[in-house]
Every structure is written in structure tokens, then in C-alpha cells.
Amino acid sequence: MTEHSAPLLDVPGGPDFGRFVENLRELLDVVADTRPPAAVVTQVADQFAQLSAQLRQFAVPEAERVTGMRLDLDGRGQTMVPPVIWDERGGDRAVARVTFGRHYLTLGGAVHGGAIGLVFDEVLAMLANHGRPFARSLYLNVNYRALTRVEVGLRVEATVDRVEGRKLFLSGRLFDGETLCADVESLFIQLRPTG
């Protein structure tokens, strides 16, 4: 065991939490792809209920949850957002990769527009909060420029364009190769210290 792997035993959710989240994401993709018979739907619905009951006993307050808080995992272990893999993050610029699974499919091989906004919010929030006081998004204005395909590696670029006091103005772009699929303008505001 290396010096860096030992602490993973003590992290929330343990060393298998990443696999736990990946398996859930895979399940969502499989559900999106299937047309099961009624009897199988009934059986699996019962199994979902059993899994929910098994996990419900470990419910904790927001500040103690694991999902979305594991910075060592792609996408922070967030189950709603596709995993964002960072290539560059710091200062006023970030570059990341993302692949939307079939769970995010709307029609014709295209990613649902709301999922694109979700990824922009994730990327811009990580940049807005990197080395700065905590900030929340006040708005995201997303423009859809071209069809965004599922199961294709995409590139997300984000920049902090200007800072005015507690206000951070950011923009982002989503690319499929050299094709601009979507862009976004946003405003984040740093929260005032409490207490």
C-alpha cells in the first residue's frame, strides 16, 4: 500500500465509492436503452425499492453526505452530473473533458439541453470557487449552437472574464472536436461571510 492510497480507506464512502457511483451511472444508461416486459419492470422496481430501503438507513444531513463531495473522484462522485475530468483548472481558466451517457439522450442522438446547462454550472462553479471565497451562480445564459452528441468525448473550456467586487462574470464553451456545440455566459456572486 502506498503512502497516497492508505488515506482512501478513511475517506467518506470508502475506496469503493467511485465504483458505486459508476455502477449507478451505468444503470441509468441501461435503463435508458431498454424496453423490458412488464413482469421484468415489476421485478426490478421491487429491487430498486429494496436498494432504497437499504441505503435510506444511512441518510445524513447535507454537510455529511458523500455524493458530490469527493474531490478525488471524477465529477466529485456526483450522481446527477456526468463525470467531469479536469485537464486544467486554476486562476481564470479551466479545461475539462466530459462524455454524456445514454441517460442524457433526448432524441436523434442529442444530449438533452438541460444536461448541458448542468455541466456548465458544474464547470463554472468549480472555476469560480477555485482559490476564492465561496460563490453561487445567479444566472447561466446557455446558447445551443450545434447538436451535442451522447457517448462522444467533449471538451469544455471556461474563463473568468472579469471580477467586480463579489461578482464574477464567467463564460464557457462546449466543443465536439472543433465544432462549438454550446456556449454560456454566467454571473456568480461570492457569499458574505456569516457570523
C-alpha positions in Angstrom: 0.0 0.0 0.0 1.4 3.4 -1.0 1.6 6.4 1.1 -1.2 8.0 -1.0 -3.5 5.0 -1.1 -3.8 4.5 2.7 -5.9 7.6 3.4 -8.6 6.4 0.9 -9.7 3.8 3.5 -10.7 6.7 5.7 -12.5 8.9 3.1 -16.3 9.1 3.2 -17.9 6.2 1.4 -14.6 4.2 1.4 -12.4 3.2 -1.5 -15.3 1.7 -3.5 -17.5 4.8 -3.6 -16.3 5.7 -7.1 -17.3 2.3 -8.3 -20.6 2.7 -6.5 -21.3 5.9 -8.4 -20.0 4.5 -11.8 -22.3 1.5 -11.4 -25.3 3.8 -10.8 -24.4 5.8 -13.9 -24.2 2.6 -15.9 -27.6 1.5 -14.6 -29.1 4.8 -15.7 -27.7 4.3 -19.2 -29.0 0.7 -19.3 -32.5 1.8 -18.2 -32.5 4.5 -20.9 -31.7 1.8 -23.5 -34.2 -0.8 -22.6 -37.8 -1.8 -23.3 -38.3 -4.5 -20.7 -41.5 -6.6 -20.5 -44.0 -5.6 -17.7 -43.0 -8.6 -15.5 -39.4 -7.5 -15.5 -40.3 -3.9 -14.8 -42.3 -5.1 -11.7 -39.4 -7.2 -10.5 -36.8 -4.6 -11.0 -39.0 -1.9 -9.4 -39.2 -4.0 -6.3 -35.4 -4.4 -6.3 -35.0 -0.6 -6.6 -37.3 -0.2 -3.6 -35.2 -2.7 -1.7 -32.0 -0.9 -2.5 -33.5 2.4 -1.5 -34.6 0.9 1.8 -31.1 -0.5 2.4 -29.4 2.9 1.8 -32.1 5.1 3.5 -30.9 3.9 6.9 -27.7 5.8 6.3 -29.2 9.1 5.5 -27.2 12.1 6.9 -27.5 15.9 6.9 -26.3 17.7 3.8 -23.0 18.7 5.4 -22.1 15.0 6.0 -23.1 13.5 2.6 -20.6 11.8 0.3 -22.1 12.4 -3.1 -20.7 15.5 -4.7 -18.1 15.9 -2.0 -15.4 13.5 -3.2 -12.8 15.8 -4.9 -10.6 12.7 -5.5 -13.3 11.3 -8.0 -14.2 12.5 -11.5 -17.3 14.6 -11.1 -16.8 14.7 -7.3 -18.8 11.5 -7.1 -21.9 13.4 -8.1 -24.5 11.1 -9.4 -26.6 13.6 -11.4 -23.8 15.2 -13.4 -21.7 13.2 -15.9 -18.1 12.9 -14.7 -16.1 16.0 -15.5 -12.4 15.2 -15.9 -10.1 18.2 -15.4 -7.2 18.9 -17.7 -6.6 22.4 -16.4 -8.1 24.3 -13.6 -6.8 27.3 -11.8 -6.7 31.1 -11.8 -9.0 32.4 -14.5 -9.2 29.4 -16.9 -10.3 25.7 -16.8 -10.4 23.0 -19.4 -12.2 19.7 -18.9 -13.5 16.6 -20.7 -17.0 15.2 -20.4 -18.9 12.4 -22.0 -22.7 12.3 -21.7 -24.0 8.8 -21.3 -27.2 7.5 -22.9 -29.1 8.5 -19.8 -28.9 12.1 -21.1 -30.3 11.3 -24.6 -33.3 13.2 -25.8 -33.9 12.4 -29.5 -31.8 11.8 -32.6 -28.6 11.1 -30.7 -28.7 14.5 -29.0 -28.0 15.4 -25.4 -30.9 17.0 -23.5 -30.3 20.7 -23.3 -30.8 20.9 -19.6 -27.9 18.4 -19.1 -25.6 20.8 -21.0 -26.6 23.6 -18.6 -25.9 21.3 -15.7 -22.4 20.6 -16.9 -21.7 24.3 -17.5 -22.9 25.0 -13.9 -20.6 22.3 -12.6 -17.5 23.5 -14.5 -18.1 27.2 -13.9 -18.8 26.7 -10.2 -15.5 24.8 -9.8 -13.6 27.6 -11.6 -15.4 30.4 -9.7 -14.6 28.7 -6.4 -11.1 27.6 -7.1 -8.9 29.5 -4.6 -11.6 32.1 -4.0 -14.4 32.7 -1.4 -17.4 30.5 -2.0 -19.7 31.8 -4.8 -23.1 30.7 -6.2 -24.4 31.1 -9.7 -27.0 33.8 -10.1 -27.6 33.1 -13.8 -26.4 31.0 -16.7 -27.4 32.0 -20.2 -26.8 29.0 -22.5 -26.8 29.2 -26.2 -27.1 26.0 -28.2 -25.0 26.2 -31.4 -25.0 22.6 -32.7 -26.2 19.2 -31.8 -24.4 17.8 -28.8 -23.9 14.0 -29.2 -24.2 11.4 -26.5 -21.3 9.0 -25.9 -18.7 11.3 -27.5 -15.8 12.8 -25.7 -16.4 16.6 -25.5 -14.2 19.5 -24.3 -15.4 22.2 -22.0 -13.5 25.5 -21.7 -14.3 28.1 -19.1 -12.8 31.5 -18.2 -13.3 34.1 -15.6 -13.8 37.2 -17.8 -14.0 39.8 -15.1 -14.4 40.4 -11.4 -16.3 43.3 -9.9 -16.2 43.2 -6.1 -18.0 40.0 -5.1 -19.3 39.4 -8.7 -17.6 37.0 -11.0 -18.5 37.0 -14.7 -17.6 33.7 -16.4 -18.1 32.2 -19.8 -17.8 28.7 -21.2 -17.8 26.8 -24.4 -18.6 23.1 -25.2 -16.8 21.6 -28.2 -17.2 18.3 -30.1 -13.8 18.4 -31.8 -13.7 21.8 -33.4 -17.5 22.2 -33.5 -18.9 24.6 -31.0 -22.0 22.9 -29.5 -22.9 25.4 -26.9 -21.7 28.4 -25.0 -22.6 30.1 -21.8 -22.4 33.4 -20.0 -22.8 33.5 -16.3 -22.7 35.5 -13.1 -21.5 34.1 -9.8 -21.5 36.1 -6.6 -19.3 35.4 -3.6 -21.3 35.0 -0.4 -20.7 37.3 2.5 -19.0 35.6 5.5 -21.5 34.5 8.1 -21.2 35.2 11.8 
